[in-house]
Amino acid sequence: GLMAIFAEFAACKQNGAEVDSAEAQALVAKLQAHITENYYTCTDEILAGLGKMYVADERFKKNIDKYGGGTAEFAAEAIAVYCRKA
């Protein structure tokens, strides 16, 4: 599910990967595909907004950071990089 992907983001960050690394970017693509398959069509524009919300909304941030401090920030930055490339 969605939270499993955030757990992967946490592991990615803990392994010292950068937000623009292939691993982190692959996770963003995986997140986007998961949302599209299970909820609604997640365009890059929607994804960019979600990324911002993951850090701006305290409930989201707290939930995501359960996997490790800074995970929400890391995921949000990886999403921003991904959407800029698109």
Number of C-alpha atoms within 10 A of each C-alpha: 9 12 12 11 17 24 17 17 27 23 16 20 20 13 9 9 15 15 23 15 13 11 16 26 19 14 19 26 14 14 22 20 16 17 16 13 11 10 9 11 14 17 14 18 11 12 22 20 15 17 21 17 16 21 22 14 11 11 12 13 18 17 15 24 20 14 18 17 15 18 27 27 19 23 29 24 20 24 27 21 18 20 18 10 7 7
